[in-house]
């Protein structure tokens, strides 16, 4: 299926690895121009070269840290300069360390509020007006099933991601008439560094080995296996395309059926 993404311009935050990279790969394969961000220029350059080889119309990497608000302004400006504008914005960042709700500290709450809430909103505010003016735009948040089904070991993540979900749900209703869609793409247990981290925490909490904890996590999934980045990224490309134009204000789960809730 041709998703009609040739000529579209995408900015993917955290695009050197993991879930961000899986979306960047899918967009590149459809012929979009892609700018990715990260904190290491060498890794960014390597990833950009690989995206170009996959079919990206152009690819570049920009160093930016979501912990710094000014980096969001610089990243937005660099992406516009590199591609002439941004049609697709993928909001992605690392997650906070595992903890229980009773272990959340004010210091950690404020630190990670910047990563998960402030910076994504700031860069969206910077790029959204041009999308609305041109009558076409896509904003995709790399979320978590913890937004709907709280994950016991990720209480800080559950808390803050609920905030960004509330923001997106509200704003999506304001911009839908302008041809801009906004959605959360929520992964289940996808094989990434983050899952290694959370599985390690789970193993420690239960007093079992990492391998036992991983097998236990897979057994909870109706699909009977962990997901791969290739299961996840193509859905991001679909939401970014013209084919996904009537999907907005939604949370799309890519979780193998793990969340059993009906909403």
Secondary structure, DSSP 8 states (H G I E B T S, - for coil): ---S-TT-EEEETT-SSHHHHHHHHHHHHTT-EEEEEES-HHHHHHHHHHHHHHT-S-EEEEE--TT-HHHHHHHHHHHHHHHSS-SEEEE-------B-GGG--HHHHHHHHIIIIIHHHHHHHHHHHHHHHHT-EEEEEE--GGGTS--TTBHHHHHHHHHHHHHHHHHHHHHGGGTEEEEEEEE-SBSSHHHHHHHHHHHHHHT--HHHHHHHHHHTSTTSS-B-HHHHHHHHHHHHSGGGTT--SEEEEESTT------
